[in-house]
């Protein structure tokens, strides 16, 4: 049975060194809260937010995870998947 909402785990944790370890959708939401509003208005971050909202409603969590990793890569933010 799929869990919906913020406690839903990511397929694999995403670690942004010296920033945070993202294990759940709630962790991703927390990360987004630290990104300046002007930056979050970019289409790339809007894409992440769209997939995050869908995953929180029971959609595919992998889509949200992949979208986030793609944006981190585009932005040059180092991360690892564990």
Protein Blocks (a to p, Z undefined) as FASTA:
>chain_A
ZZedjklccfbacddehiaccfbfklmmmmmmmpcfklmmpmklmmmmmmmmmmmnopaf
klmmmmmmmmmmmnopacddZZ
